[in-house]
Amino acid sequence: MRTMRSWFRDTTGGLPTTFWYLWSGTLINRLGSFVLVFLAIYLTQERGFSASQAGLVIGLWGVGGAFGTTAGGTLADRWGRRPTLLTAHVGAAAMMLALGLARDLWAVALGALLLGMFAEAARPAFGAMMIDVVPAKDRLRAFSLNYWAINLGFACAAVLAGLAAQANYLLLFVVDAATMLITALIIFSKVPETRQVGPATATKAAPRGALRTILTDRVYLGFVALNLFAALVFLQHISMLPIAMGDDGLSPATYGSVIALNGILIVVGQLFVPRLIRGRSRSHVLALASVVMGVGFGLTAFAGTAWFYGLTVLIWTVGEMLNSPSNSTLIAELSPAELRGRYQGVFSLSWQIAGASAPILGGLVREHAGNDTLWYGCAALGLLTAVAHLVSGPARERRAAALRRSGEALAPATATRSPLPAEA
């Protein structure tokens, strides 16, 4: 018992009050993250759209998110973290209700596009604010705690959404919008602006050179590209997995229970993963994570019952758990502090590009080449990503070491999962 108390104190103690307000907002928001989990089922079963049309709508969510993360990162650095977060949450709540009331395909598509834009604009500002308020020595455990909250909320939301969908699909949109507004209220009443503006920051790199700095940072962009490939595999659990389970005669409630295993396993084990991989090569850990995720999704080709689908979810979740802390610490050492919001935005952009591409590509492959080909392709992409991590890893570590020696103030990127947000 004493050991458990000591572990709990070491994991949660000493973090600033503002962090816990942000953490609480994350948990509340994720508890209501119903819609994206069930959007593919809603579009195909409730609205009667085809799998490719559903993929197009979910893809437009990702397109909007790509614009949102880019704009959100810039606004977080120029306008401030707090006003960016408030605008994003309130706008996303309004668009969530509009999407729930839309009926025609064009209206649903437009609603998804705008919702993705507002919802994802919050991510860079939120990540930058977390880094602003948490000391460097505590950031890894702070982001692990935040990731834990994301998945605790996701696990509960997946089960509750399955039950709510059986009663009324509109209820999903209403509850999701309400949690966004509650999160905005917490930020408005309890969280101050954290962006530092003064002589110290005025001497940093000019904002006008930010885009050039990022576009010429080949090591960083290479890592972002590998995250994009991993996300293309991972995000099939939102778009094509529920459709595949529906084809096997499994209900939306069953899908909710199966996908909830992802959040439950992370809630139970994620806080122990950093100790497990401490001192190990990050590139090797990321390569292993890609292999495990690829195998998990590849085995979906053989699934036909709820327990087998649940087994595949547990396998690729282990890969996700290995990927998250390694991602956070590596991006930490590749991101200049004066461009914190923009680097956060570019990293989040890889998730949004995948969010736009994964459902469209998944729907096309599934319709024209078959369900099995889709999952075999996920396995192959996971293996290729693993090889790329092993090849590019030494260059990333050399760059990180050079930045440490130069005395740059560095910052970690948010540990993002699916745009449930990620997530992110």
Secondary structure, DSSP 8 states (H G I E B T S, - for coil): -HHHHHHHHHHHTT--HHHHHHHHHHHHHHHT--HHHHHHHIIIIIS---HHHHHHHHHHHHHHHHHHHHHHHHHHHHT-HHHHHHHHHHHHHHHHHHHHH--SHHHHHHHHHHHHHHHHHHHHHHHHHHHHHS-GGGHHHHHHHHHHHHHHHHHHHHHHHHHHHHH-HHHHHHHHHHHHHHHHHHHHHH-------SHHHHTS--GGGHHHHHHT-HHHHHHHHHHHHHHHHHTHHHHHHHHHHHHTT--HHHHHHHHHHHHHHHHHHGGGHHHHHTTS-HHHHHHHHHHHHHHHHHGGGG--SHHHHHHHHHHHHHHHHHHHHHHHHHHHTT-BGGGHHHHHHHHHHHHHHHHHHHHHHHHHHHHHH-HHHHHHHHHHHHHHHHHHHHHHHHHHHHHHHHHHHHT--B-------SS-----
